[in-house]
Amino acid sequence: MTDEMRYRLYYQNPKLGFYFMRLIVGRLQRDIAREHAAQTTG
């Protein structure tokens, strides 16, 4: 999927765009928490 396709999809359906943003942010937060836990225990 190209950047242009993502932008078009986002503008055509903002709810879907926000869903993907929440999904990505949630995964990043989980990865950061996992990395932080590994650093404090290891």
PDB file of N, CA, C, O and CB in Angstrom:
ATOM      1  N   MET A   1       0.855  -1.172   0.000  1.00  0.00           N
ATOM      2  CA  MET A   1       0.000   0.000   0.000  1.00  0.00           C
ATOM      3  C   MET A   1       0.902   1.238   0.000  1.00  0.00           C
ATOM      4  O   MET A   1       1.775   1.377   0.856  1.00  0.00           O
ATOM      5  CB  MET A   1      -0.973  -0.003   1.233  1.00  0.00           C
ATOM      6  N   THR A   2       0.690   2.106  -0.939  1.00  0.00           N
ATOM      7  CA  THR A   2       1.506   3.312  -1.048  1.00  0.00           C
ATOM      8  C   THR A   2       1.025   4.377  -0.064  1.00  0.00           C
ATOM      9  O   THR A   2      -0.075   4.288   0.481  1.00  0.00           O
ATOM     10  CB  THR A   2       1.470   3.860  -2.487  1.00  0.00           C
ATOM     11  N   ASP A   3       1.864   5.375   0.148  1.00  0.00           N
ATOM     12  CA  ASP A   3       1.478   6.490   1.023  1.00  0.00           C
ATOM     13  C   ASP A   3       0.229   7.182   0.490  1.00  0.00           C
ATOM     14  O   ASP A   3      -0.674   7.537   1.248  1.00  0.00           O
ATOM     15  CB  ASP A   3       2.633   7.505   1.153  1.00  0.00           C
ATOM     16  N   GLU A   4       0.195   7.366  -0.813  1.00  0.00           N
ATOM     17  CA  GLU A   4      -0.965   8.034  -1.418  1.00  0.00           C
ATOM     18  C   GLU A   4      -2.251   7.248  -1.161  1.00  0.00           C
ATOM     19  O   GLU A   4      -3.294   7.836  -0.874  1.00  0.00           O
ATOM     20  CB  GLU A   4      -0.752   8.211  -2.934  1.00  0.00           C
ATOM     21  N   MET A   5      -2.176   5.935  -1.262  1.00  0.00           N
ATOM     22  CA  MET A   5      -3.356   5.105  -1.006  1.00  0.00           C
ATOM     23  C   MET A   5      -3.797   5.227   0.447  1.00  0.00           C
ATOM     24  O   MET A   5      -4.994   5.279   0.728  1.00  0.00           O
ATOM     25  CB  MET A   5      -3.066   3.635  -1.350  1.00  0.00           C
ATOM     26  N   ARG A   6      -2.840   5.275   1.373  1.00  0.00           N
ATOM     27  CA  ARG A   6      -3.185   5.425   2.790  1.00  0.00           C
ATOM     28  C   ARG A   6      -3.832   6.773   3.058  1.00  0.00           C
ATOM     29  O   ARG A   6      -4.827   6.852   3.780  1.00  0.00           O
ATOM     30  CB  ARG A   6      -1.942   5.262   3.665  1.00  0.00           C
ATOM     31  N   TYR A   7      -3.277   7.831   2.484  1.00  0.00           N
ATOM     32  CA  TYR A   7      -3.866   9.164   2.686  1.00  0.00           C
ATOM     33  C   TYR A   7      -5.283   9.207   2.126  1.00  0.00           C
ATOM     34  O   TYR A   7      -6.189   9.742   2.764  1.00  0.00           O
ATOM     35  CB  TYR A   7      -2.995  10.256   2.018  1.00  0.00           C
ATOM     36  N   ARG A   8      -5.473   8.654   0.956  1.00  0.00           N
ATOM     37  CA  ARG A   8      -6.801   8.661   0.344  1.00  0.00           C
ATOM     38  C   ARG A   8      -7.789   7.882   1.210  1.00  0.00           C
ATOM     39  O   ARG A   8      -8.914   8.328   1.434  1.00  0.00           O
ATOM     40  CB  ARG A   8      -6.747   8.064  -1.078  1.00  0.00           C
ATOM     41  N   LEU A   9      -7.365   6.729   1.690  1.00  0.00           N
ATOM     42  CA  LEU A   9      -8.226   5.920   2.552  1.00  0.00           C
ATOM     43  C   LEU A   9      -8.566   6.670   3.830  1.00  0.00           C
ATOM     44  O   LEU A   9      -9.710   6.647   4.284  1.00  0.00           O
ATOM     45  CB  LEU A   9      -7.550   4.584   2.888  1.00  0.00           C
ATOM     46  N   TYR A  10      -7.570   7.339   4.411  1.00  0.00           N
ATOM     47  CA  TYR A  10      -7.797   8.095   5.644  1.00  0.00           C
ATOM     48  C   TYR A  10      -8.822   9.201   5.415  1.00  0.00           C
ATOM     49  O   TYR A  10      -9.733   9.374   6.225  1.00  0.00           O
ATOM     50  CB  TYR A  10      -6.475   8.693   6.163  1.00  0.00           C
ATOM     51  N   TYR A  11      -8.689   9.943   4.335  1.00  0.00           N
ATOM     52  CA  TYR A  11      -9.619  11.055   4.087  1.00  0.00           C
ATOM     53  C   TYR A  11     -11.004  10.574   3.690  1.00  0.00           C
ATOM     54  O   TYR A  11     -11.996  11.259   3.942  1.00  0.00           O
ATOM     55  CB  TYR A  11      -9.072  11.961   3.002  1.00  0.00           C
ATOM     56  N   GLN A  12     -11.082   9.406   3.075  1.00  0.00           N
ATOM     57  CA  GLN A  12     -12.390   8.874   2.710  1.00  0.00           C
ATOM     58  C   GLN A  12     -13.112   8.297   3.928  1.00  0.00           C
ATOM     59  O   GLN A  12     -14.340   8.330   4.004  1.00  0.00           O
ATOM     60  CB  GLN A  12     -12.243   7.803   1.628  1.00  0.00           C
ATOM     61  N   ASN A  13     -12.337   7.766   4.881  1.00  0.00           N
ATOM     62  CA  ASN A  13     -12.940   7.152   6.051  1.00  0.00           C
ATOM     63  C   ASN A  13     -12.089   7.460   7.287  1.00  0.00           C
ATOM     64  O   ASN A  13     -11.270   6.633   7.688  1.00  0.00           O
ATOM     65  CB  ASN A  13     -13.090   5.624   5.851  1.00  0.00           C
ATOM     66  N   PRO A  14     -12.271   8.632   7.893  1.00  0.00           N
ATOM     67  CA  PRO A  14     -11.453   9.021   9.044  1.00  0.00           C
ATOM     68  C   PRO A  14     -11.534   8.049  10.220  1.00  0.00           C
ATOM     69  O   PRO A  14     -10.550   7.875  10.939  1.00  0.00           O
ATOM     70  CB  PRO A  14     -11.863  10.384   9.508  1.00  0.00           C
ATOM     71  N   LYS A  15     -12.681   7.416  10.428  1.00  0.00           N
ATOM     72  CA  LYS A  15     -12.806   6.459  11.527  1.00  0.00           C
ATOM     73  C   LYS A  15     -11.818   5.310  11.352  1.00  0.00           C
ATOM     74  O   LYS A  15     -11.209   4.851  12.318  1.00  0.00           O
ATOM     75  CB  LYS A  15     -14.246   5.917  11.611  1.00  0.00           C
ATOM     76  N   LEU A  16     -11.667   4.859  10.133  1.00  0.00           N
ATOM     77  CA  LEU A  16     -10.713   3.784   9.853  1.00  0.00           C
ATOM     78  C   LEU A  16      -9.283   4.268  10.088  1.00  0.00           C
ATOM     79  O   LEU A  16      -8.456   3.530  10.622  1.00  0.00           O
ATOM     80  CB  LEU A  16     -10.876   3.275   8.402  1.00  0.00           C
ATOM     81  N   GLY A  17      -8.998   5.488   9.695  1.00  0.00           N
ATOM     82  CA  GLY A  17      -7.680   6.057   9.918  1.00  0.00           C
ATOM     83  C   GLY A  17      -7.352   6.153  11.397  1.00  0.00           C
ATOM     84  O   GLY A  17      -6.239   5.823  11.805  1.00  0.00           O
ATOM     85  N   PHE A  18      -8.306   6.602  12.210  1.00  0.00           N
ATOM     86  CA  PHE A  18      -8.085   6.692  13.648  1.00  0.00           C
ATOM     87  C   PHE A  18      -7.946   5.304  14.270  1.00  0.00           C
ATOM     88  O   PHE A  18      -7.184   5.119  15.219  1.00  0.00           O
ATOM     89  CB  PHE A  18      -9.230   7.458  14.313  1.00  0.00           C
ATOM     90  N   TYR A  19      -8.675   4.340  13.742  1.00  0.00           N
ATOM     91  CA  TYR A  19      -8.533   2.969  14.229  1.00  0.00           C
ATOM     92  C   TYR A  19      -7.097   2.491  14.025  1.00  0.00           C
ATOM     93  O   TYR A  19      -6.491   1.927  14.935  1.00  0.00           O
ATOM     94  CB  TYR A  19      -9.528   2.023  13.509  1.00  0.00           C
ATOM     95  N   PHE A  20      -6.559   2.718  12.832  1.00  0.00           N
ATOM     96  CA  PHE A  20      -5.192   2.291  12.564  1.00  0.00           C
ATOM     97  C   PHE A  20      -4.188   3.041  13.426  1.00  0.00           C
ATOM     98  O   PHE A  20      -3.208   2.454  13.887  1.00  0.00           O
ATOM     99  CB  PHE A  20      -4.860   2.486  11.097  1.00  0.00           C
ATOM    100  N   MET A  21      -4.418   4.325  13.648  1.00  0.00           N
ATOM    101  CA  MET A  21      -3.512   5.088  14.512  1.00  0.00           C
ATOM    102  C   MET A  21      -3.526   4.534  15.931  1.00  0.00           C
ATOM    103  O   MET A  21      -2.470   4.372  16.544  1.00  0.00           O
ATOM    104  CB  MET A  21      -3.899   6.577  14.521  1.00  0.00           C
ATOM    105  N   ARG A  22      -4.715   4.242  16.458  1.00  0.00           N
ATOM    106  CA  ARG A  22      -4.794   3.674  17.806  1.00  0.00           C
ATOM    107  C   ARG A  22      -4.113   2.316  17.864  1.00  0.00           C
ATOM    108  O   ARG A  22      -3.438   2.002  18.844  1.00  0.00           O
ATOM    109  CB  ARG A  22      -6.255   3.548  18.251  1.00  0.00           C
ATOM    110  N   LEU A  23      -4.282   1.514  16.829  1.00  0.00           N
ATOM    111  CA  LEU A  23      -3.653   0.202  16.770  1.00  0.00           C
ATOM    112  C   LEU A  23      -2.129   0.327  16.795  1.00  0.00           C
ATOM    113  O   LEU A  23      -1.458  -0.377  17.550  1.00  0.00           O
ATOM    114  CB  LEU A  23      -4.104  -0.548  15.512  1.00  0.00           C
ATOM    115  N   ILE A  24      -1.592   1.214  15.978  1.00  0.00           N
ATOM    116  CA  ILE A  24      -0.148   1.410  15.902  1.00  0.00           C
ATOM    117  C   ILE A  24       0.396   1.952  17.222  1.00  0.00           C
ATOM    118  O   ILE A  24       1.409   1.466  17.723  1.00  0.00           O
ATOM    119  CB  ILE A  24       0.203   2.361  14.752  1.00  0.00           C
ATOM    120  N   VAL A  25      -0.272   2.954  17.783  1.00  0.00           N
ATOM    121  CA  VAL A  25       0.188   3.533  19.050  1.00  0.00           C
ATOM    122  C   VAL A  25       0.137   2.482  20.158  1.00  0.00           C
ATOM    123  O   VAL A  25       1.057   2.405  20.971  1.00  0.00           O
ATOM    124  CB  VAL A  25      -0.673   4.765  19.436  1.00  0.00           C
ATOM    125  N   GLY A  26      -0.903   1.687  20.202  1.00  0.00           N
ATOM    126  CA  GLY A  26      -1.004   0.633  21.208  1.00  0.00           C
ATOM    127  C   GLY A  26       0.132  -0.361  21.099  1.00  0.00           C
ATOM    128  O   GLY A  26       0.693  -0.783  22.110  1.00  0.00           O
ATOM    129  N   ARG A  27       0.473  -0.735  19.883  1.00  0.00           N
ATOM    130  CA  ARG A  27       1.578  -1.677  19.693  1.00  0.00           C
ATOM    131  C   ARG A  27       2.907  -1.055  20.084  1.00  0.00           C
ATOM    132  O   ARG A  27       3.751  -1.719  20.685  1.00  0.00           O
ATOM    133  CB  ARG A  27       1.634  -2.148  18.244  1.00  0.00           C
ATOM    134  N   LEU A  28       3.098   0.210  19.750  1.00  0.00           N
ATOM    135  CA  LEU A  28       4.336   0.887  20.144  1.00  0.00           C
ATOM    136  C   LEU A  28       4.454   0.976  21.660  1.00  0.00           C
ATOM    137  O   LEU A  28       5.525   0.734  22.216  1.00  0.00           O
ATOM    138  CB  LEU A  28       4.400   2.290  19.530  1.00  0.00           C
ATOM    139  N   GLN A  29       3.354   1.324  22.332  1.00  0.00           N
ATOM    140  CA  GLN A  29       3.374   1.410  23.790  1.00  0.00           C
ATOM    141  C   GLN A  29       3.681   0.052  24.411  1.00  0.00           C
ATOM    142  O   GLN A  29       4.433  -0.031  25.383  1.00  0.00           O
ATOM    143  CB  GLN A  29       2.035   1.938  24.313  1.00  0.00           C
ATOM    144  N   ARG A  30       3.110  -1.001  23.860  1.00  0.00           N
ATOM    145  CA  ARG A  30       3.365  -2.350  24.372  1.00  0.00           C
ATOM    146  C   ARG A  30       4.827  -2.737  24.168  1.00  0.00           C
ATOM    147  O   ARG A  30       5.445  -3.328  25.053  1.00  0.00           O
ATOM    148  CB  ARG A  30       2.443  -3.374  23.681  1.00  0.00           C
ATOM    149  N   ASP A  31       5.378  -2.406  23.004  1.00  0.00           N
ATOM    150  CA  ASP A  31       6.785  -2.705  22.733  1.00  0.00           C
ATOM    151  C   ASP A  31       7.709  -1.932  23.673  1.00  0.00           C
ATOM    152  O   ASP A  31       8.700  -2.478  24.158  1.00  0.00           O
ATOM    153  CB  ASP A  31       7.127  -2.377  21.276  1.00  0.00           C
ATOM    154  N   ILE A  32       7.387  -0.666  23.931  1.00  0.00           N
ATOM    155  CA  ILE A  32       8.196   0.149  24.841  1.00  0.00           C
ATOM    156  C   ILE A  32       8.134  -0.425  26.248  1.00  0.00           C
ATOM    157  O   ILE A  32       9.159  -0.522  26.923  1.00  0.00           O
ATOM    158  CB  ILE A  32       7.716   1.620  24.838  1.00  0.00           C
ATOM    159  N   ALA A  33       6.942  -0.808  26.696  1.00  0.00           N
ATOM    160  CA  ALA A  33       6.792  -1.384  28.036  1.00  0.00           C
ATOM    161  C   ALA A  33       7.563  -2.691  28.138  1.00  0.00           C
ATOM    162  O   ALA A  33       8.198  -2.954  29.160  1.00  0.00           O
ATOM    163  CB  ALA A  33       5.305  -1.616  28.369  1.00  0.00           C
ATOM    164  N   ARG A  34       7.518  -3.504  27.107  1.00  0.00           N
ATOM    165  CA  ARG A  34       8.235  -4.773  27.105  1.00  0.00           C
ATOM    166  C   ARG A  34       9.743  -4.543  27.161  1.00  0.00           C
ATOM    167  O   ARG A  34      10.456  -5.231  27.891  1.00  0.00           O
ATOM    168  CB  ARG A  34       7.869  -5.593  25.862  1.00  0.00           C
ATOM    169  N   GLU A  35      10.219  -3.579  26.393  1.00  0.00           N
ATOM    170  CA  GLU A  35      11.651  -3.246  26.394  1.00  0.00           C
ATOM    171  C   GLU A  35      12.085  -2.702  27.748  1.00  0.00           C
ATOM    172  O   GLU A  35      13.154  -3.050  28.249  1.00  0.00           O
ATOM    173  CB  GLU A  35      11.968  -2.222  25.292  1.00  0.00           C
ATOM    174  N   HIS A  36      11.258  -1.853  28.337  1.00  0.00           N
ATOM    175  CA  HIS A  36      11.567  -1.302  29.649  1.00  0.00           C
ATOM    176  C   HIS A  36      11.626  -2.420  30.700  1.00  0.00           C
ATOM    177  O   HIS A  36      12.526  -2.438  31.541  1.00  0.00           O
ATOM    178  CB  HIS A  36      10.517  -0.241  30.046  1.00  0.00           C
ATOM    179  N   ALA A  37      10.679  -3.336  30.648  1.00  0.00           N
ATOM    180  CA  ALA A  37      10.678  -4.453  31.597  1.00  0.00           C
ATOM    181  C   ALA A  37      11.917  -5.323  31.412  1.00  0.00           C
ATOM    182  O   ALA A  37      12.483  -5.795  32.398  1.00  0.00           O
ATOM    183  CB  ALA A  37       9.405  -5.302  31.429  1.00  0.00           C
ATOM    184  N   ALA A  38      12.344  -5.542  30.192  1.00  0.00           N
ATOM    185  CA  ALA A  38      13.529  -6.357  29.928  1.00  0.00           C
ATOM    186  C   ALA A  38      14.789  -5.670  30.459  1.00  0.00           C
ATOM    187  O   ALA A  38      15.704  -6.338  30.941  1.00  0.00           O
ATOM    188  CB  ALA A  38      13.667  -6.631  28.420  1.00  0.00           C
ATOM    189  N   GLN A  39      14.836  -4.355  30.373  1.00  0.00           N
ATOM    190  CA  GLN A  39      16.004  -3.630  30.858  1.00  0.00           C
ATOM    191  C   GLN A  39      16.075  -3.624  32.378  1.00  0.00           C
ATOM    192  O   GLN A  39      17.169  -3.667  32.942  1.00  0.00           O
ATOM    193  CB  GLN A  39      15.989  -2.207  30.337  1.00  0.00           C
ATOM    194  N   THR A  40      14.936  -3.572  33.048  1.00  0.00           N
ATOM    195  CA  THR A  40      14.950  -3.513  34.503  1.00  0.00           C
ATOM    196  C   THR A  40      15.160  -4.884  35.124  1.00  0.00           C
ATOM    197  O   THR A  40      15.641  -4.977  36.253  1.00  0.00           O
ATOM    198  CB  THR A  40      13.661  -2.911  35.014  1.00  0.00           C
ATOM    199  N   THR A  41      14.811  -5.948  34.416  1.00  0.00           N
ATOM    200  CA  THR A  41      14.975  -7.294  34.976  1.00  0.00           C
ATOM    201  C   THR A  41      16.262  -7.952  34.489  1.00  0.00           C
ATOM    202  O   THR A  41      16.746  -8.903  35.103  1.00  0.00           O
ATOM    203  CB  THR A  41      13.776  -8.171  34.610  1.00  0.00           C
ATOM    204  N   GLY A  42      16.813  -7.455  33.399  1.00  0.00           N
ATOM    205  CA  GLY A  42      17.988  -8.111  32.821  1.00  0.00           C
ATOM    206  C   GLY A  42      19.201  -7.407  33.129  1.00  0.00           C
ATOM    207  O   GLY A  42      20.282  -7.829  32.716  1.00  0.00           O
TER     208      GLY A  42
END
